[in-house]
Amino acid sequence: MTKGKEILTWKQQAKVKAAKYCAYQERTQQEVRDKLYSYGLYSDAVEEVLSELISDGFVNEERFAQAYVRGKFRSNKWGRIKIEIGLRQKGISDYCIRSGLKEIGDADYIDTLKSLIQKKWNSLESEDTYTRKHKTARFVQGKGYESELIWKILADF
């Protein structure tokens, strides 16, 4: 043994690496679990380290959901439907999904939808009005926006 140096066990080393992995960006429990398995840990050790990371505040699925919602809405201009589907695919609970979706203000949501509709509408200048409306509606539905909102806005076009 070397003097003054603490020798870390493989589980402690994995926890340190996983903590750095979590500090870089928000992660789901499943992402961290998969990473711990990739370090060669067995299931008991993985769950123990994951539990410690949760209690130390490195893993928080509600915080993950909020960051995911903010990122997908602001950067990708996704609607609530597509964001919710993405969170469900990541195994996030209903409570965390609801908490995350609160990050989108109604006014911002409508403004973003109007902006997307206007941009798509302008790109379809050669089409007739009926076709433009349907192509625009399909485009923003693909982005995860609600049909009733889309058609309400398109009624003014």
DSSP file (Angstrom, degrees, kcal/mol; ACC not computed):
  #  RESIDUE AA STRUCTURE BP1 BP2  ACC     N-H-->O    O-->H-N    N-H-->O    O-->H-N    TCO  KAPPA ALPHA  PHI   PSI    X-CA   Y-CA   Z-CA
    1    1 A M              0   0    0      0, 0.0     2,-0.3     0, 0.0     5,-0.1   0.000 360.0 360.0 360.0 142.2    0.0    0.0    0.0
    2    2 A T    >   -     0   0    0      3,-0.2     3,-0.8     1,-0.1     2,-0.2  -0.642 360.0-104.5 -87.9 146.4    1.2    3.5   -0.8
    3    3 A K  T 3  S+     0   0    0     -2,-0.3     3,-0.1     1,-0.2    -1,-0.1  -0.446  96.3   1.8 -71.1 136.7    1.3    6.0    2.0
    4    4 A G  T 3  S+     0   0    0     -2,-0.2     2,-0.5     1,-0.2    -1,-0.2   0.351 102.5 111.4  75.6  -7.5   -1.4    8.7    2.2
    5    5 A K    <   -     0   0    0     -3,-0.8     2,-0.5     2,-0.0    -3,-0.2  -0.876  59.9-142.7-105.3 129.2   -3.3    7.3   -0.8
    6    6 A E        -     0   0    0     -2,-0.5     2,-0.6    -3,-0.1    -3,-0.0  -0.734  14.4-137.7 -86.7 132.0   -6.7    5.7   -0.4
    7    7 A I        -     0   0    0     -2,-0.5     2,-0.3    -5,-0.1    -1,-0.0  -0.811  18.7-143.2 -92.8 122.4   -7.3    2.8   -2.6
    8    8 A L        -     0   0    0     -2,-0.6     2,-0.1     1,-0.1    -1,-0.0  -0.613  11.2-125.5 -86.2 141.8  -10.8    2.9   -4.1
    9    9 A T     >  -     0   0    0     -2,-0.3     4,-2.6     1,-0.1     5,-0.2  -0.356  31.6-103.9 -75.1 165.8  -12.8   -0.3   -4.6
   10   10 A W  H  > S+     0   0    0      1,-0.2     4,-2.0     2,-0.2     5,-0.1   0.839 123.8  52.9 -61.0 -32.4  -14.2   -1.0   -8.0
   11   11 A K  H  > S+     0   0    0      2,-0.2     4,-2.1     1,-0.2    -1,-0.2   0.905 109.7  47.2 -70.2 -41.0  -17.6    0.0   -6.8
   12   12 A Q  H  > S+     0   0    0      2,-0.2     4,-2.3     1,-0.2    -2,-0.2   0.896 111.7  51.2 -66.1 -39.3  -16.3    3.4   -5.4
   13   13 A Q  H  X S+     0   0    0     -4,-2.6     4,-2.5     1,-0.2    -2,-0.2   0.914 109.6  50.0 -63.2 -41.7  -14.5    4.0   -8.7
   14   14 A A  H  X S+     0   0    0     -4,-2.0     4,-2.8    -5,-0.2    -1,-0.2   0.890 109.2  51.9 -63.5 -39.1  -17.7    3.3  -10.6
   15   15 A K  H  X S+     0   0    0     -4,-2.1     4,-2.5     2,-0.2    -2,-0.2   0.915 109.9  48.9 -64.2 -42.6  -19.6    5.7   -8.4
   16   16 A V  H  X S+     0   0    0     -4,-2.3     4,-1.9     2,-0.2    -2,-0.2   0.931 114.2  45.7 -62.2 -45.9  -17.0    8.5   -9.0
   17   17 A K  H  X S+     0   0    0     -4,-2.5     4,-2.1     1,-0.2    -2,-0.2   0.910 113.8  48.9 -63.8 -41.8  -17.2    7.9  -12.8
   18   18 A A  H  X S+     0   0    0     -4,-2.8     4,-2.3     1,-0.2    -1,-0.2   0.866 107.7  55.0 -67.0 -35.7  -21.0    7.8  -12.8
   19   19 A A  H  X S+     0   0    0     -4,-2.5     4,-2.1     2,-0.2    -1,-0.2   0.903 109.4  47.1 -63.2 -40.9  -21.1   11.0  -10.7
   20   20 A K  H  X S+     0   0    0     -4,-1.9     4,-1.5     2,-0.2    -2,-0.2   0.899 110.2  53.5 -65.0 -40.3  -19.0   12.7  -13.4
   21   21 A Y  H  X S+     0   0    0     -4,-2.1     4,-0.8     1,-0.2    -2,-0.2   0.887 113.4  43.0 -60.2 -40.5  -21.3   11.2  -16.1
   22   22 A C  H  < S+     0   0    0     -4,-2.3    -1,-0.2     1,-0.2    -2,-0.2   0.810 108.4  57.9 -76.7 -31.1  -24.3   12.7  -14.3
   23   23 A A  H  < S+     0   0    0     -4,-2.1    -1,-0.2     1,-0.2    -2,-0.2   0.790  97.9  62.5 -70.5 -26.8  -22.6   16.1  -13.6
   24   24 A Y  H  < S-     0   0    0     -4,-1.5     2,-0.3     1,-0.3    -1,-0.2   0.917 125.7 -21.5 -65.8 -44.6  -22.1   16.6  -17.3
   25   25 A Q  S  < S-     0   0    0     -4,-0.8    -1,-0.3    -3,-0.1    39,-0.1  -0.974  83.9 -74.8-158.6 163.2  -25.8   16.6  -18.1
   26   26 A E        -     0   0    0     -2,-0.3     2,-0.3    -3,-0.1    33,-0.1  -0.347  51.7-169.6 -63.5 141.0  -29.1   15.4  -16.6
   27   27 A R        -     0   0    0     31,-0.3    33,-0.5    -5,-0.1    37,-0.2  -0.938  20.0-121.0-132.2 153.8  -29.6   11.6  -16.9
   28   28 A T     >  -     0   0    0     -2,-0.3     4,-2.0     1,-0.1     5,-0.2  -0.485  33.5-110.3 -84.0 164.1  -32.4    9.2  -16.3
   29   29 A Q  H  > S+     0   0    0      1,-0.2     4,-2.8     2,-0.2     5,-0.2   0.896 119.9  53.3 -60.0 -39.2  -32.0    6.3  -13.9
   30   30 A Q  H  > S+     0   0    0     60,-0.3     4,-2.7     2,-0.2    -1,-0.2   0.892 106.2  51.5 -66.5 -39.2  -32.0    3.9  -16.8
   31   31 A E  H  > S+     0   0    0      2,-0.2     4,-2.0     1,-0.2    -1,-0.2   0.916 113.8  44.4 -62.2 -42.3  -29.2    5.7  -18.5
   32   32 A V  H  X S+     0   0    0     -4,-2.0     4,-2.6     2,-0.2    -2,-0.2   0.905 112.1  52.7 -68.5 -41.5  -27.1    5.7  -15.3
   33   33 A R  H  X S+     0   0    0     -4,-2.8     4,-2.2     1,-0.2    -2,-0.2   0.932 110.2  48.1 -58.8 -46.5  -28.0    2.0  -14.7
   34   34 A D  H  X S+     0   0    0     -4,-2.7     4,-1.9     1,-0.2    -1,-0.2   0.895 111.3  50.8 -61.6 -40.8  -26.8    1.1  -18.3
   35   35 A K  H  X S+     0   0    0     -4,-2.0     4,-0.9     2,-0.2    -1,-0.2   0.911 108.9  51.0 -64.2 -42.8  -23.6    3.1  -17.8
   36   36 A L  H ><>S+     0   0    0     -4,-2.6     5,-1.5     1,-0.2     3,-0.6   0.894 109.1  51.0 -63.9 -39.6  -22.9    1.3  -14.5
   37   37 A Y  H ><5S+     0   0    0     -4,-2.2     3,-1.7     1,-0.2    -1,-0.2   0.880 104.5  58.0 -63.4 -36.1  -23.4   -2.1  -16.2
   38   38 A S  H 3<5S+     0   0    0     -4,-1.9    -1,-0.2     1,-0.3    -2,-0.2   0.745  98.0  61.1 -67.0 -20.8  -21.0   -1.0  -18.9
   39   39 A Y  T <<5S-     0   0    0     -4,-0.9    -1,-0.3    -3,-0.6    -2,-0.2   0.542 124.3-104.8 -79.6  -6.5  -18.4   -0.5  -16.1
   40   40 A G  T < 5 +     0   0    0     -3,-1.7    -3,-0.2     1,-0.3    -2,-0.1   0.580  69.9 147.6  96.0  11.5  -18.7   -4.2  -15.3
   41   41 A L      < -     0   0    0     -5,-1.5    -1,-0.3     1,-0.1     2,-0.2  -0.456  43.9-124.4 -77.9 153.6  -20.8   -4.0  -12.1
   42   42 A Y     >  -     0   0    0     -2,-0.1     4,-2.7     1,-0.1     3,-0.3  -0.522  33.7 -94.8 -92.6 166.4  -23.3   -6.6  -11.2
   43   43 A S  H  > S+     0   0    0      1,-0.2     4,-2.5     2,-0.2     5,-0.2   0.828 121.4  50.3 -55.7 -41.8  -26.9   -5.9  -10.5
   44   44 A D  H  > S+     0   0    0      1,-0.2     4,-2.0     2,-0.2    -1,-0.2   0.938 115.2  43.7 -62.1 -45.4  -26.7   -5.6   -6.7
   45   45 A A  H  > S+     0   0    0     -3,-0.3     4,-2.8     2,-0.2     5,-0.3   0.888 112.1  54.0 -66.8 -39.4  -23.7   -3.2   -6.9
   46   46 A V  H  X S+     0   0    0     -4,-2.7     4,-2.8     1,-0.2     5,-0.2   0.945 110.9  44.8 -59.9 -49.3  -25.4   -1.2   -9.7
   47   47 A E  H  X S+     0   0    0     -4,-2.5     4,-2.3     1,-0.2    -1,-0.2   0.870 113.5  50.9 -65.4 -36.2  -28.6   -0.7   -7.7
   48   48 A E  H  X S+     0   0    0     -4,-2.0     4,-2.0    -5,-0.2    -2,-0.2   0.935 113.5  43.6 -66.3 -46.3  -26.6    0.3   -4.6
   49   49 A V  H  X S+     0   0    0     -4,-2.8     4,-2.5     2,-0.2    -2,-0.2   0.916 114.0  51.3 -64.7 -43.1  -24.5    2.9   -6.5
   50   50 A L  H  X S+     0   0    0     -4,-2.8     4,-2.2    -5,-0.3    -1,-0.2   0.909 108.7  51.5 -60.5 -42.3  -27.6    4.2   -8.3
   51   51 A S  H  X S+     0   0    0     -4,-2.3     4,-2.4     1,-0.2    -1,-0.2   0.899 110.6  48.5 -61.1 -41.9  -29.3    4.6   -4.9
   52   52 A E  H  X S+     0   0    0     -4,-2.0     4,-1.9     2,-0.2    -2,-0.2   0.899 110.1  51.6 -65.6 -40.7  -26.3    6.5   -3.6
   53   53 A L  H  <>S+     0   0    0     -4,-2.5     5,-2.4     2,-0.2     6,-1.2   0.866 110.4  49.4 -64.9 -36.1  -26.3    8.8   -6.7
   54   54 A I  H ><5S+     0   0    0     -4,-2.2     3,-1.2     4,-0.2    -2,-0.2   0.940 112.4  46.1 -67.2 -47.2  -30.0    9.5   -6.2
   55   55 A S  H 3<5S+     0   0    0     -4,-2.4    -2,-0.2     1,-0.3    -1,-0.2   0.790 110.7  54.0 -69.0 -25.2  -29.6   10.4   -2.5
   56   56 A D  T 3<5S-     0   0    0     -4,-1.9    -1,-0.3    -5,-0.2    -2,-0.2   0.519 117.8-114.4 -83.2  -4.8  -26.5   12.5   -3.4
   57   57 A G  T < 5S+     0   0    0     -3,-1.2    -3,-0.2    -4,-0.3    -2,-0.1   0.577  85.1 117.1  86.7  10.0  -28.6   14.5   -5.9
   58   58 A F  S   <S+     0   0    0     -5,-2.4     2,-0.5     1,-0.2   -31,-0.3   0.827  76.9  43.1 -77.8 -31.1  -26.7   13.4   -9.0
   59   59 A V        +     0   0    0     -6,-1.2     2,-0.3    -9,-0.1    -2,-0.2  -0.969  63.7 155.2-119.2 123.3  -29.7   11.6  -10.5
   60   60 A N     >  -     0   0    0     -2,-0.5     4,-2.2   -33,-0.5     5,-0.1  -0.868  24.6-163.5-148.3 108.6  -33.1   13.3  -10.3
   61   61 A E  H  > S+     0   0    0     -2,-0.3     4,-2.5     1,-0.2     5,-0.1   0.792  91.1  55.6 -69.5 -27.6  -35.7   12.3  -12.9
   62   62 A E  H  > S+     0   0    0      2,-0.2     4,-2.1     1,-0.2    -1,-0.2   0.926 110.4  45.6 -67.8 -43.0  -37.9   15.3  -12.2
   63   63 A R  H  > S+     0   0    0      2,-0.2     4,-2.3     1,-0.2    -2,-0.2   0.887 112.1  52.7 -64.6 -39.2  -35.0   17.6  -12.9
   64   64 A F  H  X S+     0   0    0     -4,-2.2     4,-2.9     2,-0.2    -2,-0.2   0.938 108.5  49.9 -59.8 -47.6  -34.2   15.5  -16.0
   65   65 A A  H  X S+     0   0    0     -4,-2.5     4,-2.6     1,-0.2    -2,-0.2   0.902 110.7  49.6 -60.4 -42.3  -37.8   15.9  -17.3
   66   66 A Q  H  X S+     0   0    0     -4,-2.1     4,-2.4     2,-0.2    -1,-0.2   0.918 113.5  45.3 -63.9 -43.5  -37.7   19.6  -16.8
   67   67 A A  H  X S+     0   0    0     -4,-2.3     4,-2.6     2,-0.2    -2,-0.2   0.902 112.9  51.3 -66.5 -40.7  -34.3   20.0  -18.7
   68   68 A Y  H  X S+     0   0    0     -4,-2.9     4,-2.8     2,-0.2     5,-0.3   0.928 111.2  47.6 -61.0 -47.0  -35.6   17.6  -21.5
   69   69 A V  H  X S+     0   0    0     -4,-2.6     4,-2.4    -5,-0.2     5,-0.3   0.942 112.9  48.0 -61.4 -49.1  -38.7   19.7  -22.0
   70   70 A R  H  X S+     0   0    0     -4,-2.4     4,-2.6    -5,-0.2     5,-0.4   0.927 115.4  45.7 -58.2 -45.5  -36.9   23.0  -22.0
   71   71 A G  H  X>S+     0   0    0     -4,-2.6     4,-2.4     1,-0.2     5,-0.8   0.935 115.0  44.1 -65.4 -48.5  -34.3   21.7  -24.5
   72   72 A K  H  <5S+     0   0    0     -4,-2.8     6,-2.1    -5,-0.2     4,-0.5   0.854 118.5  44.6 -68.5 -34.1  -36.7   20.0  -26.9
   73   73 A F  H  X5S+     0   0    0     -4,-2.4     4,-0.7    -5,-0.3    -2,-0.2   0.953 121.1  36.2 -74.4 -49.6  -39.1   22.9  -26.9
   74   74 A R  H  <5S+     0   0    0     -4,-2.6    -2,-0.2    -5,-0.3    -3,-0.2   0.909 129.7  29.2 -73.1 -42.1  -36.6   25.7  -27.2
   75   75 A S  T  <5S+     0   0    0     -4,-2.4    -3,-0.2    -5,-0.4    -2,-0.1   0.917 133.8  26.5 -86.4 -46.3  -34.1   24.1  -29.5
   76   76 A N  T  4<S-     0   0    0     -5,-0.8    -3,-0.2    -4,-0.5    -2,-0.1   0.547  93.5-131.1 -97.2  -8.0  -36.1   21.7  -31.6
   77   77 A K     <  +     0   0    0     -4,-0.7    -4,-0.2    -5,-0.3     2,-0.1   0.848  45.1 170.1  59.8  36.8  -39.5   23.5  -31.3
   78   78 A W        -     0   0    0     -6,-2.1    66,-0.2    -9,-0.1    -1,-0.2  -0.466  28.3-126.6 -76.8 150.9  -41.3   20.3  -30.4
   79   79 A G     >  -     0   0    0     64,-3.3     4,-2.1    61,-0.2    66,-0.2  -0.376  30.7 -96.3 -88.3 173.7  -44.9   20.3  -29.1
   80   80 A R  H  > S+     0   0    0      1,-0.2     4,-2.7     2,-0.2     5,-0.2   0.849 119.7  56.1 -60.8 -37.5  -46.1   18.8  -25.9
   81   81 A I  H  > S+     0   0    0     63,-2.0     4,-2.2     2,-0.2    -1,-0.2   0.947 110.6  42.7 -62.9 -49.4  -47.3   15.6  -27.5
   82   82 A K  H  > S+     0   0    0     62,-0.4     4,-2.2     1,-0.2    -1,-0.2   0.879 114.7  51.1 -66.5 -38.2  -43.9   14.7  -29.0
   83   83 A I  H  X S+     0   0    0     -4,-2.1     4,-2.3     2,-0.2    -1,-0.2   0.929 109.7  49.8 -63.7 -45.1  -42.1   15.7  -25.8
   84   84 A E  H  X S+     0   0    0     -4,-2.7     4,-2.5     1,-0.2    -2,-0.2   0.909 110.2  50.3 -61.3 -42.4  -44.4   13.6  -23.7
   85   85 A I  H  X S+     0   0    0     -4,-2.2     4,-2.3     1,-0.2    -1,-0.2   0.917 109.6  51.5 -61.5 -43.4  -43.8   10.6  -26.0
   86   86 A G  H  X S+     0   0    0     -4,-2.2     4,-1.0     1,-0.2    -2,-0.2   0.895 110.9  47.3 -60.4 -41.6  -40.0   11.1  -25.8
   87   87 A L  H  <>S+     0   0    0     -4,-2.3     5,-2.1     2,-0.2     3,-0.3   0.895 110.4  52.0 -68.2 -40.1  -40.2   11.2  -22.0
   88   88 A R  H ><5S+     0   0    0     -4,-2.5     3,-1.7     1,-0.2    -2,-0.2   0.898 105.8  55.2 -62.9 -39.4  -42.3    8.0  -21.8
   89   89 A Q  H 3<5S+     0   0    0     -4,-2.3    -1,-0.2     1,-0.3    -2,-0.2   0.793 105.1  53.8 -63.7 -27.0  -39.8    6.2  -24.1
   90   90 A K  T 3<5S-     0   0    0     -4,-1.0   -60,-0.3    -3,-0.3    -1,-0.3   0.429 120.6-111.2 -86.8   1.0  -37.1    7.1  -21.5
   91   91 A G  T < 5 +     0   0    0     -3,-1.7     2,-0.2     1,-0.2    -3,-0.2   0.758  58.9 161.8  79.6  25.5  -39.2    5.5  -18.8
   92   92 A I      < -     0   0    0     -5,-2.1    -1,-0.2     1,-0.1    -2,-0.0  -0.581  39.9-111.4 -81.7 141.4  -40.1    8.8  -16.9
   93   93 A S     >  -     0   0    0     -2,-0.2     4,-2.2     1,-0.1     5,-0.2  -0.233  22.1-113.1 -70.3 159.2  -43.0    8.7  -14.5
   94   94 A D  H  > S+     0   0    0      1,-0.2     4,-2.7     2,-0.2     5,-0.2   0.892 117.4  54.9 -58.2 -41.7  -46.3   10.5  -15.2
   95   95 A Y  H  > S+     0   0    0      1,-0.2     4,-2.3     2,-0.2    -1,-0.2   0.932 110.1  45.0 -59.2 -47.1  -45.6   12.8  -12.2
   96   96 A C  H  > S+     0   0    0      2,-0.2     4,-2.6     1,-0.2    -1,-0.2   0.856 111.7  53.3 -66.9 -34.9  -42.2   13.8  -13.6
   97   97 A I  H  X S+     0   0    0     -4,-2.2     4,-2.7     2,-0.2    -2,-0.2   0.944 110.4  46.5 -64.4 -47.5  -43.7   14.3  -17.1
   98   98 A R  H  X S+     0   0    0     -4,-2.7     4,-1.0     1,-0.2    -2,-0.2   0.918 113.3  49.7 -60.0 -43.1  -46.4   16.6  -15.8
   99   99 A S  H  < S+     0   0    0     -4,-2.3     3,-0.5    -5,-0.2    -1,-0.2   0.910 112.1  48.0 -62.0 -42.7  -43.8   18.5  -13.8
  100  100 A G  H >< S+     0   0    0     -4,-2.6     3,-2.0     1,-0.2    -2,-0.2   0.903 105.8  56.6 -65.0 -42.6  -41.5   18.8  -16.8
  101  101 A L  H >< S+     0   0    0     -4,-2.7     3,-1.5     1,-0.3    -1,-0.2   0.707  91.7  72.1 -66.2 -18.8  -44.3   20.0  -19.1
  102  102 A K  T 3< S+     0   0    0     -4,-1.0    -1,-0.3    -3,-0.5    -2,-0.2   0.652  80.1  76.9 -67.8 -13.2  -45.0   22.9  -16.7
  103  103 A E  T <  S+     0   0    0     -3,-2.0     2,-0.7    -4,-0.2    -1,-0.3   0.683  80.4  79.7 -69.0 -18.0  -41.7   24.4  -18.0
  104  104 A I  S <  S-     0   0    0     -3,-1.5     2,-0.2    -4,-0.2    -1,-0.0  -0.828  77.5-144.2 -96.6 116.5  -43.6   25.5  -21.2
  105  105 A G     >  -     0   0    0     -2,-0.7     4,-2.4     1,-0.1     5,-0.2  -0.525  15.8-126.2 -75.4 145.4  -45.6   28.6  -20.8
  106  106 A D  H  > S+     0   0    0      1,-0.2     4,-2.4     2,-0.2     5,-0.2   0.895 109.4  50.2 -59.8 -42.1  -48.9   28.8  -22.7
  107  107 A A  H  > S+     0   0    0      1,-0.2     4,-2.5     2,-0.2    -1,-0.2   0.921 112.4  46.7 -64.7 -43.7  -48.0   32.1  -24.3
  108  108 A D  H  > S+     0   0    0      2,-0.2     4,-2.6     1,-0.2     5,-0.2   0.895 111.4  53.1 -62.5 -39.7  -44.6   30.8  -25.5
  109  109 A Y  H  X S+     0   0    0     -4,-2.4     4,-2.3     2,-0.2    -2,-0.2   0.933 112.1  43.0 -62.6 -48.1  -46.2   27.6  -26.7
  110  110 A I  H  X S+     0   0    0     -4,-2.4     4,-2.9     2,-0.2     5,-0.2   0.911 114.0  51.6 -65.4 -43.2  -48.8   29.5  -28.9
  111  111 A D  H  X S+     0   0    0     -4,-2.5     4,-2.3    -5,-0.2    -2,-0.2   0.909 111.3  47.3 -61.0 -42.4  -46.2   32.0  -30.2
  112  112 A T  H  X S+     0   0    0     -4,-2.6     4,-2.5     2,-0.2    -1,-0.2   0.920 112.6  49.1 -65.5 -43.5  -43.8   29.1  -31.2
  113  113 A L  H  X S+     0   0    0     -4,-2.3     4,-2.6    -5,-0.2    -2,-0.2   0.931 111.6  48.9 -61.2 -46.0  -46.7   27.3  -32.9
  114  114 A K  H  X S+     0   0    0     -4,-2.9     4,-2.8     1,-0.2    -1,-0.2   0.907 111.3  50.7 -59.8 -41.8  -47.8   30.4  -34.8
  115  115 A S  H  X S+     0   0    0     -4,-2.3     4,-2.4    -5,-0.2    -2,-0.2   0.917 111.3  46.9 -63.1 -44.5  -44.2   31.0  -35.8
  116  116 A L  H  X S+     0   0    0     -4,-2.5     4,-2.4     2,-0.2     5,-0.2   0.913 113.7  48.8 -63.3 -42.8  -43.8   27.4  -37.1
  117  117 A I  H  X S+     0   0    0     -4,-2.6     4,-2.9     2,-0.2    -2,-0.2   0.932 112.2  48.1 -63.0 -46.3  -47.1   27.7  -39.0
  118  118 A Q  H  X S+     0   0    0     -4,-2.8     4,-2.4     2,-0.2    -2,-0.2   0.912 112.2  49.0 -61.0 -43.8  -46.2   31.0  -40.5
  119  119 A K  H  X S+     0   0    0     -4,-2.4     4,-1.3     2,-0.2    -1,-0.2   0.929 115.3  43.1 -63.7 -45.7  -42.8   29.7  -41.7
  120  120 A K  H  X S+     0   0    0     -4,-2.4     4,-0.6     2,-0.2    -2,-0.2   0.909 112.5  53.9 -66.6 -41.7  -44.2   26.6  -43.2
  121  121 A W  H >< S+     0   0    0     -4,-2.9     3,-1.2     1,-0.2    -2,-0.2   0.920 108.7  49.0 -57.7 -45.9  -47.1   28.5  -44.8
  122  122 A N  H >< S+     0   0    0     -4,-2.4     3,-0.7     1,-0.3    -1,-0.2   0.786 105.0  58.4 -67.0 -27.5  -44.7   30.9  -46.5
  123  123 A S  H 3< S+     0   0    0     -4,-1.3    -1,-0.3     1,-0.2     3,-0.2   0.612 100.8  58.7 -78.0  -9.8  -42.6   28.1  -47.8
  124  124 A L  T X<  +     0   0    0     -3,-1.2     3,-1.5    -4,-0.6    -1,-0.2  -0.200  63.2 137.7-110.1  40.6  -45.6   26.7  -49.7
  125  125 A E  T <   +     0   0    0     -3,-0.7    -1,-0.2     1,-0.3    -2,-0.1   0.793  66.6  56.3 -59.5 -32.9  -46.4   29.7  -51.8
  126  126 A S  T 3  S+     0   0    0     -3,-0.2    -1,-0.3     2,-0.0     2,-0.1   0.582  92.1  89.5 -80.4  -7.6  -47.1   27.8  -55.0
  127  127 A E  S <  S-     0   0    0     -3,-1.5     2,-0.1     1,-0.1    -3,-0.0  -0.466  82.9-106.6 -87.2 158.4  -49.9   25.6  -53.5
  128  128 A D     >  -     0   0    0     -2,-0.1     4,-2.7     1,-0.1     5,-0.2  -0.388  39.5-101.7 -75.8 165.1  -53.6   26.4  -53.3
  129  129 A T  H  > S+     0   0    0      1,-0.2     4,-2.5     2,-0.2     5,-0.2   0.878 119.8  51.5 -58.5 -44.3  -55.0   27.4  -49.9
  130  130 A Y  H  > S+     0   0    0      1,-0.2     4,-2.0     2,-0.2    -1,-0.2   0.938 114.0  43.5 -59.9 -48.1  -56.6   24.0  -49.1
  131  131 A T  H  > S+     0   0    0      1,-0.2     4,-2.8     2,-0.2     5,-0.3   0.898 112.3  53.3 -65.5 -41.7  -53.3   22.2  -49.8
  132  132 A R  H  X S+     0   0    0     -4,-2.7     4,-2.5     1,-0.2     5,-0.2   0.925 109.2  49.2 -60.1 -44.6  -51.2   24.8  -47.9
  133  133 A K  H  X S+     0   0    0     -4,-2.5     4,-2.7    -5,-0.2    -1,-0.2   0.928 114.1  44.7 -61.7 -45.3  -53.4   24.4  -44.8
  134  134 A H  H  X S+     0   0    0     -4,-2.0     4,-2.5     2,-0.2    -2,-0.2   0.896 114.5  47.3 -69.8 -40.1  -53.2   20.6  -44.8
  135  135 A K  H  X S+     0   0    0     -4,-2.8     4,-2.1     2,-0.2    -1,-0.2   0.904 114.5  47.9 -66.6 -39.3  -49.5   20.4  -45.5
  136  136 A T  H  X S+     0   0    0     -4,-2.5     4,-2.3    -5,-0.3     5,-0.2   0.926 112.0  49.5 -65.4 -44.8  -48.9   23.0  -42.8
  137  137 A A  H  X S+     0   0    0     -4,-2.7     4,-2.2    -5,-0.2     5,-0.2   0.924 111.0  49.3 -61.0 -45.3  -51.1   21.2  -40.3
  138  138 A R  H  X S+     0   0    0     -4,-2.5     4,-2.0     1,-0.2    -1,-0.2   0.899 109.7  53.2 -60.8 -40.5  -49.3   17.8  -41.1
  139  139 A F  H  X S+     0   0    0     -4,-2.1     4,-0.8     1,-0.2    -2,-0.2   0.947 113.3  40.2 -60.9 -51.0  -45.9   19.5  -40.6
  140  140 A V  H  <>S+     0   0    0     -4,-2.3     5,-1.8     1,-0.2     4,-0.2   0.795 111.6  57.1 -74.7 -26.1  -46.7   21.0  -37.1
  141  141 A Q  H ><5S+     0   0    0     -4,-2.2     3,-1.5    -5,-0.2    -1,-0.2   0.890 103.6  55.1 -65.2 -38.1  -48.6   17.8  -36.0
  142  142 A G  H 3<5S+     0   0    0     -4,-2.0    -1,-0.2     1,-0.3    -2,-0.2   0.764 102.3  57.0 -63.7 -25.4  -45.4   15.9  -36.8
  143  143 A K  T 3<5S-     0   0    0     -4,-0.8   -64,-3.3    -5,-0.1    -1,-0.3   0.520 127.3-101.6 -83.2  -6.2  -43.6   18.3  -34.4
  144  144 A G  T < 5S+     0   0    0     -3,-1.5   -63,-2.0     1,-0.3   -62,-0.4   0.711  70.7 144.8  98.0  22.3  -46.0   17.2  -31.7
  145  145 A Y      < -     0   0    0     -5,-1.8    -1,-0.3   -66,-0.2     2,-0.2  -0.631  54.7 -99.0 -93.5 155.7  -48.6   20.0  -31.5
  146  146 A E     >  -     0   0    0     -2,-0.2     4,-2.2     1,-0.1     3,-0.4  -0.505  22.5-134.0 -78.0 135.8  -52.3   19.5  -30.8
  147  147 A S  H  > S+     0   0    0      1,-0.2     4,-2.8    -2,-0.2     5,-0.3   0.885 102.9  55.0 -56.3 -45.2  -54.7   19.4  -33.8
  148  148 A E  H  > S+     0   0    0      1,-0.2     4,-1.5     2,-0.2    -1,-0.2   0.878 110.6  46.1 -62.4 -36.6  -57.3   21.7  -32.2
  149  149 A L  H  > S+     0   0    0     -3,-0.4     4,-2.0     2,-0.2    -1,-0.2   0.918 112.3  51.2 -67.4 -43.3  -54.7   24.4  -31.6
  150  150 A I  H  X S+     0   0    0     -4,-2.2     4,-2.7     1,-0.2    -2,-0.2   0.939 112.8  44.0 -59.5 -49.5  -53.3   24.0  -35.1
  151  151 A W  H  X S+     0   0    0     -4,-2.8     4,-1.2     1,-0.2    -1,-0.2   0.809 109.2  57.7 -70.4 -29.0  -56.7   24.3  -36.8
  152  152 A K  H  < S+     0   0    0     -4,-1.5     4,-0.3    -5,-0.3    -1,-0.2   0.914 113.0  39.9 -63.8 -42.6  -57.7   27.2  -34.6
  153  153 A I  H >< S+     0   0    0     -4,-2.0     3,-1.4     1,-0.2    -2,-0.2   0.897 112.7  55.0 -73.8 -41.1  -54.6   29.2  -35.8
  154  154 A L  H >< S+     0   0    0     -4,-2.7     3,-1.7     1,-0.3    -1,-0.2   0.706  90.6  75.6 -67.5 -18.2  -54.9   28.0  -39.4
  155  155 A A  T 3< S+     0   0    0     -4,-1.2    -1,-0.3     1,-0.3    -2,-0.2   0.786  91.4  56.5 -62.3 -26.2  -58.5   29.3  -39.5
  156  156 A D  T <         0   0    0     -3,-1.4    -1,-0.3    -4,-0.3    -2,-0.2   0.502 360.0 360.0 -83.7  -4.0  -57.1   32.8  -39.7
  157  157 A F    <         0   0    0     -3,-1.7    -1,-0.2    -4,-0.2    -2,-0.2   0.451 360.0 360.0 -94.2 360.0  -55.0   32.0  -42.9
